């Protein structure tokens, strides 16, 4: 069953959809899943993958809530005018954490699960991480294509993109458009994102320039690791909450995660090894646009959810003991 709903957060009315398993009985579900917004796309996701993935999870018996944060989708509110990078940077810095905390309470009110798992793609993943660091009753977070860097200028992007990734991106995207009259018309009428094309071309040619004797290591001193990422993840680990990272092999964010966070911090932090799991999907891009990639992501999430049950049971027992304690 899919139930449209709305709830109020401050002056905003947020809209969403609650998915209930068909065989849901009177017992409290062990785990419910809250889908946190997909970047700037809200409860639908970039390629409508949120409804698809939610329906697969609900067939496995998990209640799921999807919702639109303020200014996105059907929810009230607006997004201030300004550079897109500023908007994405505000998401990465916690713009929608308060709304997600309210969505957790709404899911508790509607379903009364023993515990909740947050799942998000891209900006929704970083929101899920920041929210779980604050929320009670969250057993873990599933982070798909999570950004570890704050948004940046195009010049910094050109210096950070791996050369092999830039070449692959340009070939896969533009080889199909070379014979497209519509694509050439968009380019000639300045409707295409020429700046982004130039950025990737600059990254693709970087090694050619270096071979000719140009410059110091690309991006030196200009990287902007999100200062909240490590503290949020560490806060989850201190509370013994589990985290699942899923990246596509062809996702630039996967490369940034490995180079700027995993290689530098992971092995020196035992709790990451104990409580965090990293999985990769072959040939998958940033937004999991193919159904087969979405299916693989759901399968990875479902397998990971099964490992959470002992932790959920321990948490329920601890809460019960605290209620029975005198005083």
C-alpha positions in Angstrom: 0.0 0.0 0.0 1.2 3.5 -0.9 -0.2 6.3 1.2 0.3 10.0 0.2 0.9 12.2 3.3 2.1 15.6 4.5 3.5 16.9 7.8 4.5 20.3 9.0 8.1 21.4 9.8 8.1 25.0 11.1 6.3 27.1 8.5 6.7 24.4 5.7 4.4 21.6 4.7 6.3 18.6 3.5 4.8 16.0 1.3 5.7 12.4 0.9 4.6 8.8 0.3 4.5 6.0 2.9 5.0 2.4 1.5 3.6 -0.3 3.7 4.2 -4.0 3.1 1.0 -5.8 2.0 1.4 -8.4 4.7 2.0 -5.9 7.5 0.4 -7.2 10.7 -0.2 -5.7 14.1 3.3 -6.3 15.3 5.9 -3.5 15.2 8.3 -3.8 12.3 11.9 -4.4 13.3 13.2 -1.8 10.8 11.7 0.9 8.7 13.6 2.8 6.0 13.5 6.6 5.4 14.6 7.6 2.0 16.3 11.0 2.3 16.1 13.3 -0.7 18.2 12.4 -3.8 20.4 15.5 -4.2 18.1 18.2 -5.5 15.5 15.7 -6.8 13.5 15.0 -3.6 11.5 11.8 -3.1 11.6 10.7 -6.8 15.3 10.5 -7.3 17.2 11.5 -10.4 15.8 8.8 -12.7 12.7 7.9 -10.6 14.9 5.3 -8.9 13.6 6.1 -5.4 10.1 4.8 -6.0 11.5 1.7 -7.8 14.0 1.0 -5.0 11.4 1.7 -2.3 8.9 -0.8 -3.8 11.6 -3.5 -4.0 12.4 -3.0 -0.3 8.7 -2.9 0.7 8.2 -6.3 -1.0 10.9 -7.6 1.3 8.8 -6.5 4.3 10.4 -3.1 5.1 8.1 0.0 5.5 9.5 2.9 3.6 8.9 6.7 3.7 10.0 9.0 1.0 9.5 12.8 1.3 10.4 16.1 -0.3 12.3 18.7 1.8 11.4 22.4 1.6 11.6 24.0 -1.8 11.9 20.6 -3.6 9.1 18.6 -5.3 5.7 19.1 -3.8 6.8 20.6 -0.5 6.3 24.3 0.2 9.3 26.7 0.6 11.7 28.0 -1.9 15.4 27.9 -2.8 17.2 31.2 -2.8 18.6 32.4 -6.1 22.3 32.0 -6.5 25.0 29.7 -7.9 24.0 26.0 -8.0 27.3 25.2 -6.2 26.2 27.3 -3.3 23.0 25.3 -3.0 24.8 22.0 -3.2 27.3 23.3 -0.6 24.5 24.2 1.7 23.1 20.6 1.4 26.6 19.2 2.1 26.8 21.4 5.2 23.5 20.2 6.7 20.7 22.3 5.1 18.1 19.5 5.4 19.1 17.8 8.6 16.3 19.4 10.7 13.7 18.4 8.1 15.0 14.8 8.1 14.8 14.7 11.9 11.2 15.7 11.6 10.6 13.0 8.9 12.1 10.4 11.3 9.5 11.4 13.9 6.7 11.2 11.3 7.8 7.7 10.3 7.9 6.7 14.0 4.3 8.0 14.5 3.0 6.2 11.4 4.7 2.9 11.7 6.3 2.6 15.2 9.3 0.6 14.1 11.8 -0.7 16.6 14.5 1.1 14.6 15.0 3.2 11.5 17.6 3.2 8.8 18.3 6.2 6.6 19.1 5.8 2.9 20.2 8.6 0.6 21.8 9.2 -2.7 24.4 12.0 -3.3 23.3 15.0 -1.3 20.6 12.9 0.4 23.4 10.6 1.6 25.4 13.4 3.3 22.1 14.6 4.8 21.4 11.1 6.1 24.9 10.9 7.7 24.5 14.2 9.4 21.0 13.4 10.7 22.0 10.0 12.0 24.8 11.6 14.0 22.1 13.4 15.9 19.0 11.2 15.9 18.0 8.6 18.5 16.8 5.2 17.4 18.6 5.1 14.1 20.3 1.7 13.6 22.4 2.8 10.6 22.7 4.6 7.3 23.0 3.4 3.7 25.0 6.1 1.8 24.9 5.8 -2.0 27.3 8.0 -4.0 28.0 10.2 -0.9 30.1 13.3 -1.5 33.0 13.8 0.9 34.0 17.2 -0.6 32.3 20.5 -0.4 31.3 22.1 -3.7 34.0 24.1 -5.4 34.8 26.3 -8.4 35.1 24.9 -11.9 38.9 25.4 -11.9 39.3 23.3 -8.8 37.0 20.6 -10.3 39.2 20.5 -13.4 42.3 19.9 -11.2 40.6 17.2 -9.2 38.9 15.0 -11.8 41.1 12.0 -12.6 42.4 12.1 -16.2 41.1 8.7 -17.1 37.7 9.5 -15.7 37.4 12.7 -17.7 38.4 10.9 -20.9 35.9 8.1 -20.3 33.1 10.6 -19.4 33.7 12.7 -22.5 33.7 9.7 -24.7 30.6 8.0 -23.3 28.6 11.3 -23.3 29.7 13.0 -26.5 30.5 10.1 -28.9 26.8 9.6 -29.3 26.2 13.2 -29.9 28.7 13.8 -32.7 26.1 12.9 -35.4 23.2 14.5 -33.6 21.9 17.7 -35.3 20.0 18.6 -32.2 23.1 18.4 -30.1 25.1 20.6 -32.5 22.3 23.1 -32.5 22.3 23.3 -28.7 26.1 23.9 -28.9 25.9 26.6 -31.6 23.0 28.4 -29.8 24.9 28.4 -26.5 22.3 26.1 -24.8 24.9 23.5 -23.9 27.0 23.8 -20.7 30.1 24.9 -22.4 31.8 25.6 -19.1 31.4 22.0 -17.9 32.6 20.7 -21.3 35.7 22.8 -21.0 36.3 21.6 -17.4 36.3 17.9 -18.4 38.4 18.6 -21.5 40.9 20.4 -19.3 41.1 17.4 -17.0 41.3 15.0 -20.0 44.3 16.8 -21.4 46.1 17.3 -18.1 48.7 14.6 -18.6 49.5 15.9 -22.1 50.4 19.3 -20.6 52.5 17.6 -17.8 54.4 15.6 -20.4 55.4 18.9 -22.0 56.8 20.0 -18.6 53.9 22.0 -17.2 53.3 22.5 -13.5 53.1 21.0 -10.1 50.7 18.2 -9.0 47.1 19.1 -10.0 44.9 20.3 -7.2 47.6 20.7 -4.7 46.4 22.7 -1.7 42.9 23.3 -3.2 40.9 20.3 -2.1 38.1 21.0 0.3 37.2 17.9 2.3 33.9 18.5 4.0 34.9 19.3 7.6 31.7 17.7 8.9 32.1 14.3 7.2 34.6 12.7 9.5 33.0 14.0 12.8 29.6 12.8 11.7 30.9 9.4 10.8 32.9 9.2 14.0 29.8 10.2 16.0 27.9 7.2 14.5 30.7 4.9 15.3 30.9 6.0 18.9 27.2 5.1 19.2 27.9 1.7 17.6 25.7 2.6 14.5 26.5 0.9 11.2 27.2 2.6 7.9 27.0 1.1 4.4 28.8 3.0 1.6 27.9 2.1 -2.0 29.7 3.6 -5.0 29.6 3.0 -8.7 32.9 2.2 -10.3 32.4 5.1 -12.7 31.4 7.6 -10.1 33.9 10.5 -9.6 32.7 10.7 -5.9 34.0 7.1 -5.4 37.5 8.3 -6.5 37.3 11.3 -4.1 36.1 9.1 -1.2 39.0 6.6 -1.7 41.7 9.2 -2.3 40.7 11.9 0.2 39.1 9.9 3.0 39.6 6.2 2.8 43.3 6.2 2.0 44.1 8.9 4.6 41.8 8.1 7.5 40.2 4.6 7.3 43.0 2.3 8.3 44.0 4.4 11.2 40.5 4.3 12.7 39.6 0.8 14.0 35.9 1.7 14.4 35.6 2.3 10.7 36.8 -1.2 9.9 34.4 -2.6 12.5 31.2 -0.7 11.8 31.5 0.5 8.2 31.1 -1.5 5.0 32.1 -0.3 1.5 30.7 -1.9 -1.6 31.1 -1.0 -5.3 28.9 -1.6 -8.4 30.8 -2.4 -11.6 30.4 0.1 -14.4 27.8 2.1 -12.4 27.6 5.9 -12.6 27.0 8.5 -9.9 23.1 8.5 -10.0 22.6 4.7 -10.7 20.7 5.4 -13.8 20.3 1.8 -15.0 17.7 -0.5 -13.5 20.3 -3.2 -13.1 22.5 -0.9 -11.0 19.5 0.0 -8.9 18.7 -3.7 -8.4 22.3 -4.3 -7.3 22.2 -1.4 -4.9 18.9 -2.7 -3.3 20.4 -6.2 -3.0 23.4 -4.8 -1.2 21.2 -2.7 1.1 18.9 -5.7 1.8 21.9 -8.0 2.6 23.3 -5.3 4.9 19.9 -4.7 6.6 19.9 -8.4 7.7 23.1 -7.8 9.6 21.5 -5.0 11.6 19.0 -7.1 13.4 21.2 -8.1 16.4 22.1 -4.5 16.9 18.4 -3.5 16.8 17.5 -6.2 19.3 20.3 -5.1 21.7 19.1 -1.5 21.4 15.5 -2.5 22.1 16.6 -4.5 25.1 18.7 -1.7 26.5 15.8 0.8 26.1 13.4 -1.7 27.9 15.9 -2.0 30.7 16.2 1.7 31.1 12.4 2.0 31.3 12.2 -0.6 34.0 15.1 0.9 36.0 13.9 2.6 39.3 14.0 6.4 39.4 
